[in-house]
Amino acid sequence: MENITLGQIGVFLAFIVGLISSLEFILARLKKWFRTALEPIKQEINNTELNSCMNYLVIAIEKAKKDKFMSDAEKRRFYEVLDIYANKYHKNSYIHKEVEDLEHLGIL
């Protein structure tokens, strides 16, 4: 068996440090690339969810106006979706005016 010198150990350690550093650099670049590539998809999902919230709220409001009644389960779901609409997307629109009107009428 051959003797291992201190110089060879130093070269080996330098190689390992260089390899780890280059892998960290490559992983950081890949992470950044994926984040950039996925951003439009994330935005489209958020837009779809926002539109779904708005559609549900408008349909529920119109149904409540027509029927003059909402069951407890419908009210809970309505307020869950309204919470997402108001707090996650920070939207404040005609929907809030309609909710206030329904609350004033005692339907909600």
N, C-alpha and C positions, 0 to 999 in steps of 0.2 A: 504494500500500500504506500502510496506517495504521501509525503509530508505536505501539509497545507500551511502556507505562510500567512503572515499577518496582512501582507499586501493583497493576497488573493481574497481573504475575508473582507477587506475594505472594498475591493472591486465588486464583490458579490453584494455587499450591503448597499453600495452606491447604485447598483443595477436594480435592486429591489425597491429602493426609495424612488428612483426614476420611474420604474414601472408603476408603482402606486400613484405617483403624482400624475402621470400621463393618463391613467385610468380615471382618476378623479376629474381631470380636465375633460376627458371624453364624456363621462357621465353627466357632468354639469352642462355641457353643450347639448347633449341629447335631451336632457330634462327641459332646457330652455326651448329647444326646437319643438318638442312635444307640446309644451304649454302654448307656444305660439300657434302651432298647427291645430290644436283643439279649441282654441278660443272662439272661432266662428261657430263651431258646433255647440259649445256651451251657451253662446249668445242666442242661438236659434232655439235651444231647449228652453231658455228663460223666456223668450218671446212667446213660444208655444204655451208655456205654463201660464203666463200672464193673460194671454188671450182666452185660455180655458177658464181661468178665474173670472174674467169679465163676462164671458158668455154665461157661465153658471149663475153669476149674481144677477145679471139682467133677466134671465129666464125665471129665476126664483122670485125676483121682485115683481115681475109681471104676473106670475101665477098667484102670488100673495095678494096683489091688488085685485085680481079677478075673483079669487075665492074668498077674500077677506079673512083668511085663516092660514096658519102654518102649524104643523104638528111640532111637538118638542124635538123630535129627531131632525126634522127639516130646519128648525131654528138653530140647533147645535151645528149642523153641517154648514148652514148659511154663515154663521159667525166664524167657523173655522176657515172657510174660504175668504171671508171678508178680512180676517186677520192676516192671511197670507198676502192678499191684495194690498192692504194698507201698510203692513210692517215690513214685509220682504221686498216689495216693489216700491214702497213709499208713494203710492198713487192716491190722489185725492181728486175725485171728479164728480160728475153728476150722480154716480152711484151713492156717494155719501149723502147727498141731498135726498135721494129716494129712500135710503135707510132711515134718515131722520123723520121723513114723512110717515113711513110705516110704523116707526116707534111711537110717533105722536098719535097715530090712529089706534095703537094698541095691538097691532097685528104681530109685531116683533117684540 
